[in-house]
Structures are given as C-alpha cells and as structure tokens.
Amino acid sequence: MSLQTQIEHKLATLEPVVVQVENESHRHNVPANSETHFKVTLVSSRFEGLMPVKRHQQMYALLADELSGPVHALALHLYTPEEWLARGGERPDSPNCQGGGQ
C-alpha cells in the first residue's frame, strides 16, 4: 500500500465530508517516486469548536508514525463544513519549492 493510501485510510476515521491527500514530492528536490511531501485538505464536523492548533495536533497524533519516518513535510488545510462552504470549497495553493538546488 502506498503511503498516500495509508494516510487516506487513517484520515477516514475523522469521518470527513471532503478529504484530499496530494503527494507533492515531485515539486521538491527528492528522488523520483518519493512520498515525502504531502498536502491534506480535510473537512470534518469533528473540527467544530476546535481552534486551528488543536486541529493540527489531532492530525499530528493520527499521523505520528508517518511523521516520524518517511513524511518530511505535511501541509494541513483543515475546515469544518461551514468554513469550507464559506471558502467556496477552495484551499490555498502550495508555494513552489524554495530550496534543494531547484
């Protein structure tokens, strides 16, 4: 199972209404077919009443194994359903890689 699929399975426990896991490793100076840089967009009612830092802590706990090993970078975009609707279903784009000789 790919690391991306493994992450998606773990995120399913949060009962998301929207979940997007994007492997952005190809945008960085890493070997081909790497799984080191990910962007997660997740919309769940479980985030209601939680400040952003608490949402991030919840994700770090859930993905602790991945973050202690192969995952080098994890961009998190975490919303309640109401916040997601207010944003028009949009999340920020990732910036281009700024280092690593690219």
PEQUIKA-V394882 format. One record per pair of residues at least 12 apart in sequence whose C-alpha atoms are under 8 Angstrom apart, sorted by the first residue. I is the first residue (numbers start at 1). J is the second residue. D is the distance in Angstrom with one decimal. If there is no record, write none. Layout:
BEGIN
i: <I	I>
j: <J	J>
d: <D	D>
END
This chain:
BEGIN
i: <3	4	4	4	4	7	7	8	10	10	11	14	14	15	15	16	16	16	16	17	17	17	17	18	18	18	18	19	19	19	19	20	20	20	20	21	21	21	21	22	22	22	23	23	23	23	23	24	24	24	24	25	25	27	27	28	28	28	29	29	29	29	35	35	36	36	36	36	37	37	37	37	38	38	38	38	39	39	39	39	40	40	40	40	40	41	41	41	41	42	42	42	42	43	43	43	43	43	44	44	44	44	45	45	46	47	47	47	48	52	55	56	56	77>
j: <35	21	22	23	35	21	63	21	62	63	62	44	46	44	46	42	43	44	45	42	43	44	81	41	42	43	44	40	41	42	43	39	40	41	42	38	39	40	41	38	39	40	35	36	37	38	39	36	37	38	39	37	38	96	97	97	100	102	99	100	101	102	70	71	70	71	72	73	71	72	73	74	71	73	74	75	74	75	76	77	74	75	76	77	78	76	77	78	91	76	77	78	79	78	79	80	81	84	78	79	80	81	80	81	80	78	79	80	80	78	78	76	78	91>
d: <6.6	6.8	7.6	6.9	7.4	7.7	7.2	6.7	7.0	7.5	7.8	6.7	6.8	6.4	7.9	6.4	5.4	4.5	7.5	7.7	5.6	5.8	7.5	7.4	5.6	5.0	7.3	7.3	5.6	4.5	6.5	7.8	5.7	5.1	6.5	6.8	5.8	4.7	6.6	5.5	5.1	6.4	6.5	7.7	6.0	4.6	6.6	7.9	5.2	5.3	6.8	4.6	6.9	7.0	6.4	5.6	7.4	7.6	7.7	5.4	7.0	6.4	7.1	6.9	5.8	4.4	5.1	6.5	6.2	5.9	4.7	6.0	7.6	6.3	5.0	6.3	5.7	4.5	6.1	7.8	7.3	6.1	5.0	6.1	7.9	6.2	4.7	5.9	7.4	8.0	6.4	5.0	6.4	5.9	4.7	5.3	5.8	6.9	7.9	6.5	5.2	6.2	5.2	6.2	7.4	7.8	6.7	5.6	5.8	7.7	7.0	7.3	7.9	6.9>
END
